[in-house]
Amino acid sequence: MENYATAREKERSNAEIMGRKRQEKALREFKQVLNDLIFMLQSASEMETVYMYWVNRSREQFVMETQSSVFDNVMFKDRVSFQNHFLDEFKDLDEPAAVEIGEDIPASVLNHYYNDVPVQYITLLPFVNNGETVAITVLESRDHIFTENTSDVIYSYINALRNVLNTYLEISDLYEQQDEWIDYEQSISELQVRCHRSEMVQRLLNKIQDFLYDGGASFIAQGMGNWHNVMNADGANYAPPIGMKMEERSMVYEAAESGEPEFAIHFNNNPKRLSPRELHSEGATLAIPLMMKDRRQGVVLVYDKNPLIFKESTKHKLINLVRVAGLQMLSNNPKLDVDEAIFTNKYGAYLPELWEITVNTELQRIHRNGSSSQSWFGLITLSNLPELRTKLRMDQLDQMQKDLIAAFNPSQFGFNGVLGYNSDYVYSFMIQSKDEEAVKKWSRAVKKKFANSFELSNGIHIETGIKVGFVRLDNGYNDSYQVVKNAKSALSQALKSNKNEAV
């Protein structure tokens, strides 16, 4: 027996299927009418060959719609690039024009004929819509061109073409979709820029955010020995906390494992997007892996309370935006080693370019509508660095940095947070929580872990203390620069005092 939710979902699915069938029927009938129009034009104008090409400017191609000819030695290509077709010089034509073979253009350019070219004259009829030539109808003849005797036929055809095109656009609702696709093409072009890959992630999330009504977009990337949410779109609603760790049996986990997009409508808060600890799993979610040469470098999480926005066309656009962003990252840095995590350094800490953008983004979100959680940014280091650096070899120091990232990881203490690289042996952190004491509890837990001798993974024991300096993110900060400056001051204060932490 179906419950209410599955019944409504089935009803929505049936409505989408019926809508697609109506559009497909309208398209078939539109193409049949064009086919009939071209045949009647050829007969009434007494031309030997008549055909119509759409002018696809975004792909720089002429796209064949239909043709009619009395000749046997004619064959048209479905798509021809502008530079390979004689119509290229006429693609901006806005009035009918006549062309003579041998005088205006050579016969060799009419390569839709094979063996020989049996025509001598060409008449070109442009179809102009909103000030742009969108199609060209070509009439070819052995012995005559456009004349006053055939003008009524020509203008009747142009009017019929305009009427049938407008009717089709209204039936299939393409007028509304036209702006949507223009905006989408603009989104694509705005991703095709040279910038750091972290900035590309920010651009991508904010572009995706434009498609949403009551939801958001987040980016989950590998680091600190797992995958964590490292950035939210500027305008994201119901976003998972920065630093929330990916868990098994979540949508992000499935997308990262398979390398394929995962889509689900949530019922009773299931399935989980990222972790069983997340508060919001409503509406619907699309998890899209960021692939680079078959390597998973991240997952883009797109979520909205309204499942109906995830039409098949919308999902296709979002998936393609992520794909374009990945390709652009590789284009911007061809030597990028995609066999390694590209958003962390060799120690597993997230890149400075990434966490700086994340701090700025979270500040914008606080300025925009506040936050139900508290956010802290700070720096953490060891108290006796000079001593350790003289005792350990370079390879041992490198191993120590990797072990410190694992040891400081907030998620192992039950907190949502990320660690970033600031400088050698000094790491940035960002923690988000509803608990007002979260950052202090975390720093005390780390301090306790290092209270006695700490064993590195290579078996070496180190004796050290922990120094922490941090600030709370609030409306008093406008960007990451001031946040980092104050966090450095707090760390400096902690290093000079006997305290292990300073605010």
Residue, then its C-alpha position, 0 to 999 in steps of 0.5 A: m500500500e502506498n503512503y502519502a509521500t510515495a503517492r505524491e512522488k508518483e503523481r509528480s513523476n507522472a506529471e513530468i512524463m506527461g509534460r515531456k510527452r506533450q513537448e515531444k509531440a509538439l516538437r514532432e509536429f513542428k518539424q513535420v510542418l517545417n518539412d511540409l513548408i519547405f516542400m511547398l516552397q520548393s514546388a511553388s517557387e519552381m526551384e530545384t533545391v530548397y533547404m533550411y539551416w539553423v544558425n547556432r552561434s553558441r556552437e558556431q555551427f549551421v544545423m540542418e532542419t529539412q530539405s527538398s530537392v529534385f536532384d539525386n546527387v545531393m546529400f546534406k550534413d546535419r551539422v557544419s561548422f561556420q568556417n566550413h560552409f559557404l553560408d558563413e559570410f551570410k549568417d548575419l543577413d537580414e534581407p533576402a539576397a541573390v547569389e550567382i554561381g561562378e560570379d559571386i561564389p565558386a561552384s566548389v563551395l556547394n559541397h552538398y552536391y557530388n559529381d557536379v553542381p547542377v544549379q546556377y542561382i541561389t536565393l537566400l531567405p534569412f529568418v530574423n528573430n529579436g534582431e538576430t538571424v536565427a535561420i537561413t532558407v536557401l533556394e537553388s535553381r538552374d535558371h532563375i532567382f528571386t523575382e517579383n513573380t515569386s515574391d508573394v510565395i517567398y513572403s508567405y513562406i517567411n510569415a508562415l515560418r514565423n507563425v509556426l515557430n512562435t506557436y511551437l515556442e508557446i506550446s513547449d514553453l520555450y520562451e520562459q526557458q530561453d532566459e534560463w538557458i542564456d543564464y546557464e551559458q553565462s554561468i558556464s562562461e564565468l567558470q572559464v577563468r584563470c584562478h586558484r582552484s579554491e576560488m573556482v570552488q567558491r565560484l561554482l558553489n555561488k553559481i549553483q546557489d542561483f538555481l536554488y530557492d530554499g537550500g544551498a550548496s556545499f563542498i566536501a573535500q578530502g583532508m585530515g584523514n577523511w572527507h569534510n565539509v570545507m565550504n558553503a555557498d555565500g547564500a546557503n540555507y540549512a548548510p552543514p557545519i564547516g568541518m562536518k565529517m563524511e560518514e558511511r551510508s550517506m549520499v556524499y559517501e556513495a557519490a565519492e565511492s562510485g564517482e557518479p552523482e547521487f540524487a534522493i528525496h528525503f523522507n523522515n530525514n533519510p537518507k542522510r546527506l553527509s552524516p547522521r549528526e546533521l540536523h536538516s535532511e529535508g526536501a531533496t539533495l543531489a551529490i555530484p563528485l568533482m572528477m579529475k582524470d577519473r580521480r575523486q577530488g571532492v563532492v558538491l552537495v546541492y540541497d533544497k527544501n523543494p524537491l520539484i526544482f530538481k528537474e532532469s534539465t536542472k540536474h543536468k545543468l548542475i552536473n555539467l557545471v561541476r564537470v566544467a569547473g573540474l576541467q577548468m582547474l586542470s586547464n589552469n594548472p596542467k601539472l596538478d597531481v590529481d593522484e593526491a588530494i589537491f585541496t590539502n598540503k602534503y601533511g593533510a592540512y587544508l590549503p591557506e587559499l581554501w580556508e581564507i575563502t571559507v572564513n570570508t564566506e562564513l562571515q558573509r553568511i553571519h552578516r546576511n542572516g546570522s547563524s544558529s551556530q557559533s564559529w571560531f577561528g584560531l591558530i594552534t602550535l607547539s610550545n617548544l618548537p626550537e628544541l624539537r627542530t634541533k633534535l629531529r631530522m627533516d624526515q622526522l619533522d615532516q612525519m611529526q607534522k602529519d601526526l599533529i594534523a591527525a592528533f589535532n583533528p576536531s572530529q576525533f573529539g566530537f566537534n565539527g572543525v577543519l585544520g588548515y596550513n598556516s606555516d610550518y608547525v603552525y596550523s589554522f583551525m575553524i570550529q562550528s558548534k551550538d556549544e558556546e564552550a566548544v573551542k575551549k573543550w576542544s583545546r583542553a582535550v588536545k592539551k590533555k592528549f599532549a600532557n604526557s609523552f606523545e608518540l609519533s607514528n614512527g615510534i619517536h616520543i616528543e615532550t611538548g605543550i600546546k599553544v592556542g589563540f582564537v577569535r569568535l567570528d561575528n559582525g565585527y569582522n568584514d573579512s579574513y584579514q582582520v580575523v587572522k591578524n587577531a588570531k595571530s595576536a592571540l597566539s602570540q599572547a599565549l606563547k608569551s604567557n604560561k597559558n596554553e590558550a588565549v582569546 
